[in-house]
Amino acid sequence: RKEGGAARKAWFLGSEGWVCLGAGISAEREERVTTSINQCRLASDVLLLRNGVASPLTGSETALDDLQAVYHDGVGYYLLGSHQGTVRAVAQNGTWSGIEERSPRTEAGTEEVLSLWIDHGSRPQEAAYAYAILPGIDLDRFAALEDDIPVRVLSNSAGLQAVSWTEGQMVQAAFYEPGILNVGEDVSLHVDAPCLLMIRFNEDDCTLSVSDPTQELNRTHLLFDGDFAGEGCVYRQTEGKTVIAIDLPRGGNAGETIDVKLLRR
């Protein structure tokens, strides 16, 4: 939270790229609120994906309500949901000393720059965004991936942000408060305190990776659907759930990630 505004933001990294989520975006001032996706030197043509069809950017700037994705320099930027996306490709003037006061480079320079952002309007209340960045793809795969993006948003709220990567069967979540996350068909996970969580599924087991970014907790408890064995696990047969007690590092190791391997029974 900053003066006049608030937001919850999380970034999740997978094998094919990363996902950026924002939720609870609110502001009291009249200025427009935007989320920058990228700003970089213009290195290639820019393609816009709309209604499944990729076409070149025409003109220097366009704002679209139906923008699905943008392609530039081998990178696909995919808007996951309905957003007003703005794309600009123009020459910009500036100095390095204007960015870094101590820079000895005071001479003015001009570069062609690509800017891509989401516009939330003025004084948004509980606005949200979701987008994926997938580098190293070619033009043919760019359009095809719109129907086969390898990640799914499970939750994007001010209390819980989470994604599921289809390849590798991995779930990642940022809990800002105690809550429940549905991680699969008829499978849920309950946590009793704020934490960062990752689950990597295999055929007969899974690995939980848990950390406490607040560095204030001694222990956290998770309640997972199914019968699992592992360190700190107790199976509740009447509920069909496994309670996992995780002792968290303290002192100089506070905030470190703890891995717990769970075996299906």
ABEGO torsion letter per residue (X at the ends): XBBGBBBBBBBBBBAAEBBBBBBGBBBABABBBBBBABBBBBABBBBBBBGGBBBBBBEABBBBAABABBBBGGBBBBBBEBBBBBBBBBBBBEBAAAABAABABABBBBBBBBBBBBBAEBGBBGBBBBBBBBBGBBAAAAAAAAAABABBBABBBAABBBBBBABGGBBBBBBABBBBBBABBGBBBBBABBBBBBBBBBAABBBBBBBBAAGABABBBBBBBEBBBEBGBBBBAAAGBBBBBBBBBBEAABGBBBBBBBBBX
